[in-house]
Amino acid sequence: MKYLLLVHHNEDMFTRMPEGTRKDMLAESIQLCHQLDSKGQYVHASPLQPEKTGTVVRVREGKAIVTDGPFMETKEQLAGYFLVDAENQQSAIEIAQRIPGARIGTVEIRPVREISGLPGE
């Protein structure tokens, strides 16, 4: 079963960390991806650009409402994700515990609904 592991942390705190620490965390995340790949569990992963670069689209009564930048006032922002193929939720939890971002924030684990008819199937 596929699980989306959503990494949340405080962007301001992260950008104030020494550059070497941030680079080490990225290298550790890349290494984790390679370890997961060797076990057939890696699907995709990526950090996200800062929240202020995001855009929110809502459609209400047929009209698109587009908002730039942050859309929620929260202490933690969505920073990246891992899409993994894990045997069960416990296996996904064990992977989430290895994500460097879990040490400075949280990792939300969401099972991915399998649906047919999507491209590439």
KOLVOGU-674268 format. One record per atom (N, C-alpha, C, O): z, y, x. Coordinates in steps of 0.05 Angstrom, whole numbers, plus 32768, in hexadecimal, padded with zeros to 4 digits. Layout:
% KOLVOGU-674268
ZYX;...
END
This chain:
% KOLVOGU-674268
80007FE88011;800080008000;800080198012;800D801A8027;7FF2802D8009;7FF180468018;800880588010;800F805A7FF8;801380668023;8028807A801F;80208094802D;801680938043;802580AA801F;802280C4802B;803D80CE8034;804F80D08024;804080D3804E;805980DD8059;805580FB805E;804781038070;8062810B804D;805F8128804F;807581348060;808D8130805A;806E81418075;8081814C8088;808681698081;807481798080;80A0816F807C;80A8818A8075;80BB8194808A;80CD81868093;80B881AD8093;80CC81BA80A4;80C981D880A2;80B681E28096;80DC81E680AE;80DC820380AD;80C9820D80C2;80CD820A80DA;80B3821A80B9;809F822480CC;80AA823980DF;80A3823880F7;80BA824B80D6;80C5825F80E8;80D5825380FE;80D3825B8115;80E7824080F7;80F78232810B;80E58223811F;80E982238137;80D082168114;80BE82078125;80AF82198139;80AD82138151;80A682308130;809782428142;80A9824F8157;80A08258816C;80C482508151;80D7825B8165;80DF8246817A;80EC824D818E;80D8822D8175;80DE82188189;80CD821C81A2;80B7822781A0;80D7821481B9;80C7821781D1;80AD820881CE;80AB81F381C2;8098821481DA;807D820881D7;807C81EC81E2;806F81DB81D6;808B81E681F7;808C81CB8202;809781B781EF;808E81A181ED;80AB81BF81DF;80B781AE81CB;80A381A881B5;80A1819181AC;809581BD81AC;808081B98198;806A81A681A2;806181948193;806281AA81BA;804D819881C6;8057817B81C8;8048816981C3;8070817881D0;807B815D81D2;807C814F81B7;8076813881B5;8083815F81A2;808481538187;8068814B817E;806581358172;8054815B8184;80388154817D;8030813B818C;802381298181;8036813A81A6;802F812281B6;803C810981AB;803080F381AA;8055810C81A3;806480F58198;805880EC817D;805680D58177;804F8100816D;804180F98154;802780EA8159;802180D7814B;801880F3816C;7FFF80E68173;800480CA817D;7FF680B78176;801980C7818D;802080AC8197;8028809A8180;80208082817F;803680A4816C;803E80958155;8025808C8146;80238075813C;8011809E8143;7FF880978135;7FEA80808143;7FE0806E8136;7FEA8080815E;7FDE806A816D;7FED80508169;7FE2803A8167;800880528168;8018803A8163;8013802E8148;801080168144;801280408134;800C80378118;7FF0802B8117;7FEC80178109;7FDD80378125;7FC1802D8125;7FC080118130;7FB180008126;7FCF800C8145;7FCF7FF18152;7FDA7FDC813F;7FD57FC48143;7FE97FE4812B;7FF57FD28117;7FE57FD280FD;7FED7FC480EA;7FCF7FE180FC;7FBF7FE280E4;7FCB7FF380CE;7FC47FF080B6;7FDE800580D5;7FEC801580C1;7FE2803180BF;7FE8803F80AC;7FD4803A80D3;7FCA805680D4;7FB2805A80C2;7F9F804B80C4;7FB3806E80B1;7F9C807680A2;7F92809280AB;7F7B809680B1;7FA580A580AB;7F9E80C180B4;7FB880D080B7;7FCC80CA80AB;7FB780E580C7;7FCE80F780CB;7FC4811180D5;7FB0811380E3;7FD2812780CF;7FCB814180DA;7FE1815580D4;7FED815580BF;7FE6816780E8;7FF6817E80E1;7FE6819280D1;7FCD819180D1;7FF381A380C3;7FE681B780B2;7FE881D380C0;7FFB81D880CF;7FD581E480BA;7FD8820080C2;7FEF820C80B4;7FF9820180A0;7FFA822380BE;8011823080B1;800C82358093;7FF68239808A;802282348084;802182388067;80128252805F;80048252804B;80158267806F;800882808068;7FEA827F8068;7FDD8290805D;7FDE826A8074;7FC182678074;7FB78258805B;7F9F82568057;7FCA824F804B;7FC2823F8034;7FB98250801C;7FBD8268801C;7FAC8243800A;7FA2824F7FF1;7FAA823D7FDA;7FA882257FDC;7FB382497FC4;7FBA823A7FAD;7FA682407F97;7FA082587F92;7F9C822C7F89;7F8982307F73;7F9582237F5A;7F9E820C7F5A;7F9782337F45;7F9F822A7F2B;7F8982317F17;7F7C82457F1A;7F8582207F04;7F7182267EEF;7F8082267ED4;7F8D82127ECC;7F7F823D7EC7;7F8D82417EAE;7F79824C7E9A;7F6C82607E9E;7F77823E7E84;7F6482457E6E;7F48824A7E79;7F3A825C7E71;7F4082387E8C;7F2582397E96;7F21824E7EAC;7F0A82507EB7;7F35825D7EB3;7F3382727EC8;7F42826A7EE1;7F5982637EE0;7F34826C7EF8;7F4182667F12;7F52827D7F1B;7F4A82947F1A;7F6A82777F23;7F7D828A7F2F;7F8282817F4C;7F8D826C7F51;7F7982927F5F;7F7B828B7F7B;7F90829D7F88;7F8F82B67F85;7FA382907F96;7FB8829F7FA3;7FB882987FC1;7FB782807FC7;7FB882AC7FD2;7FB982A77FEF;7FD682A57FF8;7FE882B07FEC;7FD98296800E;7FF38295801B;80078283800E;800182737FFC;802082878016;80368275800C;803882787FED;8034828D7FE2;803E82617FE1;804082627FC4;805C825B7FBB;8062825D7FA3;806D82527FCD;8089824C7FC5;809B82587FDA;809582577FF2;80B282627FD1;80C6826B7FE4;80D982537FE8;80EA824D7FD8;80D582467FFF;80E5822E8006;80EF82318022;80E482408032;810382218029;810E82218044;80FB82108056;80FA8215806F;80EE81FC804B;80DC81EB805A;80C081EC804E;80BD81EE8036;80AD81EA805F;809181EB8057;808381D1805E;808C81C38070;806E81CA8050;805E81B28056;805081B78071;804081CA8073;805781A78084;804D81AB809F;8037819880A8;8027819D80BA;80368181809B;8022816D80A2;802681538092;803781528081;8016813F8099;80188126808A;800F810F809B;8000811280AE;801880F88093;800F80DE809D;800780CE8085;801780CC8072;7FF080C28085;7FE880AF8070;7FE88094807D;7FD8808F8090;7FF980828074;7FFD80698081;7FF98052806D;7FFB80568055;7FF3803B8077;7FF180238067;800A8012806F;800A80068084;801D8011805D;803680038063;803A7FEC804F;80307FED8038;80487FD88058;804C7FC08047;805C7FC7802E;80577FBC8018;806F7FD98031;80807FE0801A;808E7FFB8020;808A80068036;809E8004800E;80AC801E8011;80BE801E802A;80C080328038;80CC8008802E;80DE80068045;80CF800A805F;80D880178071;80B77FFE8061;80A780018079;809E801E807C;809E80288092;8097802B8066;809080488067;80A880598070;80A4806C807F;80C080528067;80D88060806F;80DC805D808D;80E38070809B;80D880458097;80DB804080B4;80C7805080C4;80CE805A80DA;80AF805380BA;809B806480C8;80A4808180C7;80A3808F80DB;80AC808A80AF;80B580A680AC;80CB80AE80BF;80CC80C480C9;80DD809B80C5;80F380A080D7;80EA80A580F3;80F880B18103;80D1809D80FA;80C680A08115;80B680BA8118;80AE80C0812E;80B180C88102;80A280E18103;80B380F7810F;80C980FC8105;80AA81048124;80BA81198131;80C3812F811E;80D981398121;80B28136810B;80BA814B80F8;80D2814480E7;80DF815680DC;80D9812A80E5;80F1812280D5;810A812C80E3;811F812F80D6;8109813180FD;8120813B810C;812681588107;813D8161810B;8112816780FE;8117818480F9;8113818B80DC;811681A380D5;810B817880CC;8106817D80AF;810A8164809F;811C815580A3;80F78160808D;80F88148807C;80DD813C8079;80C88149807E;80DC81228073;80C38114806D;80C581098051;80D780F8804C;80B481118040;80B281078025;809E80F08024;808880F2802F;80A780DA8018;809680C28017;808C80BE7FFB;809B80BD7FE8;807180BD7FF8;806580BA7FDD;805180A47FDE;803E80A57FEE;8054808F7FCD;8040807B7FCB;802680877FC0;802780997FAF;8010807E7FCA;7FF580877FC1;7FEC80757FAB;7FEB805D7FAE;7FE480817F95;7FD880717F7F;7FBD80687F87;7FAC80787F8F;7FB8804E7F83;7F9E80437F89;7F8D80457F6F;7F95803C7F5A;7F7680527F72;7F6380547F5B;7F48804C7F64;7F41804F7F7C;7F3880427F53;7F1D80397F5A;7F0980507F54;7F0F80627F45;7EF1804D7F60;7EDC80607F5B;7EDA80777F6E;7EC980897F6B;7EEC80787F83;7EEB808E7F96;7ED680897FAB;7ECF80717FB0;7ECB809D7FB8;7EB780997FCE;7EC280877FE4;7EDA80887FEA;7EB180777FEF;7EB980668006;7EC6804C7FFE;7ECF803D8010;7EC780467FE4;7ED3802D7FDC;7EBE80197FD5;7EC480027FCE;
END
